[in-house]
Structures are given as C-alpha cells and as structure tokens.
Amino acid sequence: MKKILVPSLIALALGSVSGLAHAQAAAAPESTLSYNVGVTTDYRYRGISQSRLQPALQGGVDYADKSGFYVGAWGSTIKWIKDTPGVTKGATELDLYAGYKGAVGAVAYDVGFLRYQYAGNNYVNYGANTNTNEIYGAATFGLVTAKYSHAISNLFGNVDSKNSYYLDLSAAFDMGNGFALTPHVGYQKIKGAASVNGSYTDYALTLSKDLGNGLSASAALVGTDADKGFYTLKEKFNGKSGVTVGLKYAF
C-alpha cells in the first residue's frame, strides 16, 4: 500500500495572516487523485519474496479526500502461487483498500480494510483460496509507527488460518538531501495447521532517495527467520536475506 502525501502551504509574507489562512483554506483541494508505477528487483512482502527472488512490475492509484478518507488499488506481478505444486493459475496480485486517517493530539492514526485479490488463481487445488481480507490500524508518534493487521479470512491460502495477524514496527529518519532511512521489524503469526512452521519474524533496513519530479529510488536489506522448508518453492527459499532495489514514478 502506498502512503498518500498531502502537501501543506507555507506562508512567506507577514501581511494579513488571517486573510492568508482563509485563502489557503479556500484553495485546499476537496480531493486528490494520484498514480504510481514502478519496478523492483524482488517483490518482498512481510519479508517473503512474492516473485521468486526475481523482478516484478508494479503500479497503483490512490484517491484521498481532505476529510481523511482514502481508497486505492495497487498491483504487482507475482510467482509464488503458480510455483506451488498442482497450482497453474495466479500470476498477479491486486490490493484493494479503503480507510481513514486522522490525528488525536500528537498521535496520527490510520485505520482501514485491505483485500488481497489474486485473479483467476486455483490455489484451492493445494490449500485454501489465497484471496485474503484484513483490517488494520496504525499509530504514529514522532518518527515511530506501530501497525496491527488482522485477517478476517484465511490468510494467503493457509487452511483454517482466519484470525492470523501481523505486527509491524518501523521508524522514518530524514537524512537530508532527499534521503530517508527506514528500519523495520515485523512478526507474522499464522493460525491453524501452519502455526508452527509458517509463523516468523522479518526485518528490513531501507534507504530511499527522492530524485525529484515524482521519481524515487530505494534499496533495502531484507531478511527473516522463516522456516526454510515451508517457504521454499521451485528450490528457491523465498525468505532468505538479500538486497532489493526499486524505482518508482508517482504522478
């Protein structure tokens, strides 16, 4: 999911402050619509490669209302579904989401719903349907964000995995000159038969650079303590430590 940025206006003159504030309020857009396209050397989600440690094409669209409501869609090419023995369909992921952002004092919050849709997949030949529904809530104080995601359906094709959850803790450091450093640690708990072998901790350290004109680049060190047997497909351990590089254009 892509975060929606809402720019603020900065007063440059000392004239009529109240008049300027009124003009700013009048000029504030009722809503914004933005798009993004990108490519990555390896699509990692919660530390696990979705693209068999290979490149993926990605893109999305976001609508944000000034009230705090937002809705969007984001998609990527994937390989893990078709890499599963007995499964022949499911080469794309489409995320559909909606939520609300606001603040209480110094704490910003974000709550919403996310649907992972894997078009045409026949993963039921192996396990449960991979299509997944989650609700989530996040709170940000200063540099630190904590997020909790809760599955209200089976999670990513794991049988009897409803009520699985993911805990995410991250921070955002502005390094200046368009650089940002984001450390992250997360824990994925899977309910049901996959509870022991499927649950794991992941970590990442991402360096990103704003290149201007909507273009940005990133490089991330990613790793997990995931069970090698559980997360290996086509002789590729999708939870192995590695470096990913991405390029994105937002407009």
C-alpha positions as CSV (number, residue, x, y, z in Angstrom):
1,M,0.0,0.0,0.0
2,K,1.2,3.4,-0.9
3,K,1.1,6.3,1.5
4,I,-0.8,9.3,0.3
5,L,1.1,12.6,0.8
6,V,-1.0,15.7,1.4
7,P,1.2,18.9,0.9
8,S,0.8,21.9,3.1
9,L,1.1,25.6,2.2
10,I,3.8,27.8,3.8
11,A,3.2,31.5,4.4
12,L,6.1,33.5,3.0
13,A,4.9,37.0,3.8
14,L,4.0,38.7,7.1
15,G,0.9,40.6,5.8
16,S,-2.6,39.7,6.8
17,V,-2.2,36.2,8.4
18,S,-5.9,35.6,8.8
19,G,-6.6,36.6,5.2
20,L,-3.8,34.3,4.0
21,A,-5.1,31.4,6.1
22,H,-8.6,32.0,4.6
23,A,-7.1,31.9,1.1
24,Q,-5.2,28.7,1.9
25,A,-8.4,27.0,3.1
26,A,-10.3,28.1,0.1
27,A,-7.6,26.8,-2.2
28,A,-7.3,23.4,-0.5
29,P,-8.5,20.7,-2.9
30,E,-11.5,18.7,-1.8
31,S,-9.7,15.6,-3.0
32,T,-6.6,14.3,-4.7
33,L,-6.0,11.5,-7.2
34,S,-2.5,10.1,-7.7
35,Y,-0.9,7.3,-9.6
36,N,2.3,5.4,-9.4
37,V,4.3,2.8,-11.4
38,G,7.4,1.0,-10.5
39,V,9.8,-1.9,-10.9
40,T,11.7,-3.8,-8.2
41,T,14.4,-6.4,-8.4
42,D,12.5,-8.6,-5.9
43,Y,9.0,-8.0,-4.6
44,R,9.2,-8.7,-0.9
45,Y,6.1,-8.6,1.3
46,R,6.5,-9.0,5.1
47,G,10.0,-10.3,4.3
48,I,8.9,-13.1,1.9
49,S,9.6,-12.9,-1.8
50,Q,6.4,-12.9,-3.8
51,S,8.3,-13.1,-7.1
52,R,10.7,-16.0,-6.6
53,L,13.6,-13.5,-5.9
54,Q,13.1,-12.1,-9.3
55,P,12.0,-8.6,-10.7
56,A,8.4,-7.5,-10.6
57,L,6.3,-4.7,-12.3
58,Q,4.0,-2.7,-10.0
59,G,1.6,0.2,-10.1
60,G,-1.3,1.8,-8.3
61,V,-3.9,4.5,-8.0
62,D,-4.9,6.5,-4.8
63,Y,-7.8,8.8,-4.1
64,A,-7.7,10.9,-0.9
65,D,-10.4,13.2,0.5
66,K,-9.4,16.1,2.7
67,S,-11.7,14.7,5.4
68,G,-9.1,11.8,5.9
69,F,-11.0,9.2,3.9
70,Y,-9.0,7.4,1.2
71,V,-9.4,4.5,-1.2
72,G,-7.0,2.9,-3.6
73,A,-5.7,-0.1,-5.7
74,W,-2.2,-1.4,-6.2
75,G,-1.0,-4.4,-8.2
76,S,2.1,-6.4,-8.9
77,T,3.3,-9.4,-10.9
78,I,4.0,-12.5,-8.6
79,K,5.2,-16.0,-8.9
80,W,4.6,-17.8,-5.6
81,I,1.1,-19.1,-6.4
82,K,2.0,-20.7,-9.7
83,D,5.2,-22.0,-8.2
84,T,3.2,-24.2,-5.8
85,P,2.8,-27.8,-7.0
86,G,-0.5,-28.5,-8.5
87,V,-1.4,-24.8,-9.0
88,T,-1.5,-23.4,-12.5
89,K,-3.2,-20.0,-12.3
90,G,-2.4,-16.8,-10.3
91,A,0.3,-14.6,-11.8
92,T,-0.9,-11.2,-10.4
93,E,-1.8,-9.6,-7.1
94,L,-4.3,-6.8,-6.8
95,D,-4.7,-5.0,-3.4
96,L,-7.9,-3.0,-2.9
97,Y,-8.1,-0.9,0.2
98,A,-10.0,1.9,1.9
99,G,-9.5,3.7,5.2
100,Y,-9.4,6.8,7.3
101,K,-6.5,8.9,8.5
102,G,-6.6,11.4,11.3
103,A,-4.9,12.6,14.5
104,V,-5.5,12.8,18.2
105,G,-3.1,15.3,19.7
106,A,0.4,14.3,18.7
107,V,-0.6,10.9,17.5
108,A,-1.6,10.2,13.9
109,Y,-3.7,7.2,13.2
110,D,-4.8,5.2,10.1
111,V,-7.5,2.5,10.1
112,G,-8.8,0.6,7.2
113,F,-9.6,-2.6,5.2
114,L,-7.4,-4.4,2.7
115,R,-8.4,-7.1,0.2
116,Y,-5.6,-9.1,-1.5
117,Q,-7.1,-10.4,-4.8
118,Y,-5.2,-13.0,-6.9
119,A,-7.1,-13.0,-10.2
120,G,-8.1,-16.4,-11.5
121,N,-6.0,-18.4,-9.1
122,N,-6.7,-22.0,-8.4
123,Y,-4.7,-22.4,-5.2
124,V,-7.6,-24.4,-3.7
125,N,-6.0,-27.4,-5.5
126,Y,-3.3,-27.1,-2.8
127,G,-4.9,-25.3,0.2
128,A,-7.5,-22.6,0.8
129,N,-8.3,-19.8,-1.5
130,T,-5.4,-17.3,-1.5
131,N,-7.7,-14.2,-1.7
132,T,-7.4,-12.6,1.8
133,N,-9.2,-9.9,3.7
134,E,-7.6,-7.9,6.5
135,I,-8.5,-5.0,8.8
136,Y,-5.7,-2.8,10.1
137,G,-4.9,0.0,12.5
138,A,-1.7,2.1,12.8
139,A,-0.5,4.8,15.1
140,T,2.4,7.2,14.5
141,F,4.1,9.2,17.2
142,G,7.1,11.3,16.1
143,L,9.3,9.1,14.0
144,V,7.8,5.7,15.0
145,T,4.8,3.9,13.6
146,A,3.2,0.8,15.0
147,K,0.7,-1.2,12.9
148,Y,-1.5,-4.2,13.5
149,S,-3.1,-6.2,10.7
150,H,-5.8,-8.9,11.4
151,A,-7.0,-11.5,8.9
152,I,-10.8,-11.8,8.8
153,S,-10.5,-14.7,6.3
154,N,-8.0,-17.4,5.6
155,L,-4.5,-15.9,5.2
156,F,-2.8,-16.3,1.8
157,G,-4.1,-19.8,1.2
158,N,-3.3,-21.3,4.6
159,V,-6.1,-23.7,5.7
160,D,-8.0,-22.6,8.9
161,S,-5.8,-19.5,9.3
162,K,-8.6,-16.9,10.0
163,N,-7.5,-14.5,12.8
164,S,-3.9,-14.6,11.8
165,Y,-2.2,-11.3,12.4
166,Y,0.9,-9.2,11.6
167,L,2.6,-6.8,13.9
168,D,4.8,-4.1,12.3
169,L,7.1,-1.5,14.0
170,S,9.0,1.0,11.9
171,A,10.7,4.4,12.0
172,A,11.4,7.1,9.4
173,F,14.5,9.2,9.6
174,D,15.0,12.2,7.2
175,M,18.7,12.1,6.3
176,G,18.6,15.3,4.3
177,N,19.1,15.9,0.5
178,G,16.2,13.7,-0.3
179,F,17.4,10.7,1.6
180,A,15.4,8.7,4.1
181,L,16.3,5.7,6.2
182,T,13.6,3.3,7.4
183,P,14.3,0.5,9.8
184,H,11.5,-2.1,10.3
185,V,10.8,-5.3,12.2
186,G,7.6,-7.4,12.0
187,Y,6.1,-10.6,13.2
188,Q,3.7,-12.7,11.2
189,K,1.5,-15.1,13.2
190,I,-0.4,-17.7,11.2
191,K,-3.2,-19.6,12.9
192,G,-4.2,-23.2,12.1
193,A,-2.1,-26.1,10.8
194,A,0.7,-23.7,9.6
195,S,1.1,-22.0,13.0
196,V,4.4,-23.6,13.9
197,N,6.2,-23.6,10.5
198,G,4.5,-20.7,8.9
199,S,4.9,-18.0,11.6
200,Y,8.1,-15.9,11.5
201,T,9.8,-12.6,12.2
202,D,11.1,-10.3,9.4
203,Y,13.3,-7.2,9.3
204,A,14.4,-4.6,6.8
205,L,16.5,-1.5,6.5
206,T,15.5,0.7,3.6
207,L,17.4,3.7,2.2
208,S,15.3,5.8,-0.2
209,K,16.1,8.8,-2.3
210,D,13.7,11.4,-3.8
211,L,15.1,12.1,-7.3
212,G,12.6,14.9,-8.0
213,N,9.8,15.2,-10.5
214,G,7.9,12.3,-8.9
215,L,10.8,9.8,-9.3
216,S,12.3,8.0,-6.3
217,A,14.7,5.1,-5.8
218,S,15.2,2.7,-2.9
219,A,17.5,-0.1,-1.7
220,A,16.6,-2.4,1.1
221,L,18.4,-5.1,3.1
222,V,15.7,-7.7,3.9
223,G,15.7,-10.9,6.0
224,T,13.6,-13.3,8.0
225,D,13.8,-16.2,10.4
226,A,11.2,-18.1,8.3
227,D,11.2,-21.9,8.1
228,K,13.2,-22.8,5.0
229,G,11.1,-25.9,4.2
230,F,7.8,-24.1,4.5
231,Y,8.8,-21.1,2.3
232,T,10.8,-22.9,-0.4
233,L,9.2,-23.2,-3.8
234,K,10.9,-24.4,-7.0
235,E,14.1,-24.8,-5.0
236,K,14.1,-21.1,-4.0
237,F,13.9,-20.1,-0.3
238,N,11.7,-17.0,-0.5
239,G,12.6,-15.9,3.0
240,K,16.4,-15.7,2.5
241,S,18.3,-12.5,3.4
242,G,19.0,-10.2,0.4
243,V,19.1,-6.8,-1.1
244,T,16.3,-5.4,-3.2
245,V,16.4,-2.2,-5.4
246,G,13.4,-0.4,-6.7
247,L,12.5,2.6,-8.8
248,K,9.1,4.3,-8.7
249,Y,7.4,7.2,-10.5
250,A,4.5,9.0,-8.9
251,F,2.2,11.4,-10.8
